Amino acid sequence: MNEILAYVDWVFRALFSLVVLFLMVIFWERKFSLFFGGKSSLRTKADHTLHSCFLTALCTVVFFIIGNILSDHIITLPMEKIALRRLYYFLGMVNLTFFFVSLFLLHAIRQCGFSNIARTVSYLMFIELSLYFIQLVVRGYLDISYSILNSFVAASFFICNIIAFIILISYPTKLFLGKKHFDLGNR
């Protein structure tokens, strides 16, 4: 089972990285403004949405990878089982908290409004944060291990990540298909 989860983690890493790469390829002419642009590069609502989507995808990829690397290393620590659980779930919560702080600060620095994509992904990450908190209390402090709860939490993380991926890829795909359709119509 752990091999399947490791494989799924790598698939998610690749998919989320492809979202950022896809955004960079589609908006090649804006590649520097996506990373380094200021308020001057945000003229329209579409520019705000594009930059917000890019910042959200970038934060999602970075903190997803950091979370996976942290969890891989935490599991191998020679600690008591309960202390290890507490550390694992607490650091999962810390990682997601840093995701929220980073996403908010990047939007504030860029003076970019939060798009619906950023809000929805944030809500999904808040669900994951809540699941980490529930697991910290139930498994870390109460030492209760229900297989049904564990299966529900694992499925919830999987579903949240799939929905986040679909949401993150939907905006650039829609723009890409619209641009391609527009280019074909002009020929």
Contacts in CASP RR format, 6 or more apart in sequence:
PFRMAT RR
TARGET T0000
AUTHOR 0000-0000-0000
METHOD contacts of the structure
MODEL  1
MNEILAYVDWVFRALFSLVVLFLMVIFWERKFSLFFGGKSSLRTKADHTL
HSCFLTALCTVVFFIIGNILSDHIITLPMEKIALRRLYYFLGMVNLTFFF
VSLFLLHAIRQCGFSNIARTVSYLMFIELSLYFIQLVVRGYLDISYSILN
SFVAASFFICNIIAFIILISYPTKLFLGKKHFDLGNR
5 154 0 8 1.000
8 158 0 8 1.000
9 68 0 8 1.000
12 64 0 8 1.000
12 161 0 8 1.000
12 165 0 8 1.000
13 61 0 8 1.000
13 64 0 8 1.000
13 65 0 8 1.000
13 68 0 8 1.000
15 165 0 8 1.000
16 57 0 8 1.000
16 60 0 8 1.000
16 61 0 8 1.000
16 64 0 8 1.000
16 65 0 8 1.000
16 165 0 8 1.000
16 168 0 8 1.000
17 61 0 8 1.000
18 169 0 8 1.000
19 57 0 8 1.000
19 60 0 8 1.000
19 61 0 8 1.000
19 165 0 8 1.000
19 168 0 8 1.000
19 169 0 8 1.000
19 172 0 8 1.000
20 54 0 8 1.000
20 57 0 8 1.000
20 58 0 8 1.000
20 61 0 8 1.000
22 169 0 8 1.000
22 172 0 8 1.000
22 173 0 8 1.000
22 176 0 8 1.000
23 34 0 8 1.000
23 53 0 8 1.000
23 54 0 8 1.000
23 57 0 8 1.000
23 172 0 8 1.000
24 31 0 8 1.000
24 34 0 8 1.000
26 172 0 8 1.000
26 175 0 8 1.000
26 176 0 8 1.000
26 179 0 8 1.000
27 34 0 8 1.000
27 50 0 8 1.000
27 54 0 8 1.000
27 172 0 8 1.000
30 41 0 8 1.000
30 50 0 8 1.000
33 41 0 8 1.000
33 51 0 8 1.000
34 50 0 8 1.000
34 51 0 8 1.000
34 54 0 8 1.000
37 110 0 8 1.000
38 110 0 8 1.000
38 111 0 8 1.000
39 110 0 8 1.000
39 111 0 8 1.000
41 47 0 8 1.000
41 51 0 8 1.000
42 48 0 8 1.000
42 51 0 8 1.000
42 110 0 8 1.000
42 111 0 8 1.000
42 112 0 8 1.000
48 112 0 8 1.000
48 113 0 8 1.000
48 115 0 8 1.000
49 115 0 8 1.000
49 117 0 8 1.000
49 171 0 8 1.000
50 171 0 8 1.000
50 175 0 8 1.000
51 110 0 8 1.000
51 112 0 8 1.000
52 107 0 8 1.000
52 112 0 8 1.000
52 113 0 8 1.000
52 114 0 8 1.000
52 115 0 8 1.000
52 117 0 8 1.000
52 118 0 8 1.000
53 115 0 8 1.000
53 117 0 8 1.000
53 118 0 8 1.000
53 168 0 8 1.000
53 171 0 8 1.000
53 172 0 8 1.000
55 103 0 8 1.000
55 106 0 8 1.000
55 107 0 8 1.000
55 110 0 8 1.000
55 112 0 8 1.000
55 118 0 8 1.000
56 103 0 8 1.000
56 115 0 8 1.000
56 117 0 8 1.000
56 118 0 8 1.000
56 121 0 8 1.000
56 122 0 8 1.000
56 168 0 8 1.000
57 168 0 8 1.000
58 106 0 8 1.000
59 99 0 8 1.000
59 102 0 8 1.000
59 103 0 8 1.000
59 106 0 8 1.000
60 99 0 8 1.000
60 121 0 8 1.000
60 125 0 8 1.000
60 164 0 8 1.000
60 168 0 8 1.000
62 102 0 8 1.000
63 95 0 8 1.000
63 96 0 8 1.000
63 98 0 8 1.000
63 99 0 8 1.000
63 102 0 8 1.000
64 161 0 8 1.000
66 95 0 8 1.000
67 91 0 8 1.000
67 92 0 8 1.000
67 95 0 8 1.000
70 91 0 8 1.000
70 92 0 8 1.000
70 95 0 8 1.000
71 88 0 8 1.000
71 91 0 8 1.000
71 92 0 8 1.000
74 84 0 8 1.000
74 87 0 8 1.000
74 88 0 8 1.000
74 91 0 8 1.000
75 84 0 8 1.000
75 88 0 8 1.000
77 84 0 8 1.000
77 87 0 8 1.000
79 87 0 8 1.000
82 140 0 8 1.000
82 143 0 8 1.000
85 135 0 8 1.000
85 136 0 8 1.000
85 139 0 8 1.000
85 140 0 8 1.000
86 136 0 8 1.000
86 140 0 8 1.000
86 141 0 8 1.000
89 132 0 8 1.000
89 133 0 8 1.000
89 135 0 8 1.000
89 136 0 8 1.000
89 139 0 8 1.000
89 140 0 8 1.000
90 136 0 8 1.000
92 132 0 8 1.000
93 129 0 8 1.000
93 132 0 8 1.000
93 133 0 8 1.000
93 136 0 8 1.000
96 125 0 8 1.000
96 128 0 8 1.000
96 129 0 8 1.000
96 132 0 8 1.000
97 129 0 8 1.000
99 125 0 8 1.000
100 122 0 8 1.000
100 125 0 8 1.000
100 126 0 8 1.000
103 118 0 8 1.000
103 122 0 8 1.000
106 112 0 8 1.000
107 113 0 8 1.000
107 114 0 8 1.000
107 118 0 8 1.000
114 122 0 8 1.000
115 171 0 8 1.000
117 167 0 8 1.000
117 168 0 8 1.000
117 170 0 8 1.000
117 171 0 8 1.000
120 167 0 8 1.000
121 164 0 8 1.000
121 167 0 8 1.000
121 168 0 8 1.000
124 160 0 8 1.000
124 163 0 8 1.000
124 164 0 8 1.000
124 167 0 8 1.000
125 160 0 8 1.000
125 164 0 8 1.000
127 156 0 8 1.000
127 160 0 8 1.000
128 156 0 8 1.000
128 157 0 8 1.000
128 160 0 8 1.000
131 153 0 8 1.000
131 156 0 8 1.000
131 157 0 8 1.000
134 153 0 8 1.000
135 153 0 8 1.000
138 144 0 8 1.000
138 146 0 8 1.000
138 149 0 8 1.000
139 145 0 8 1.000
END
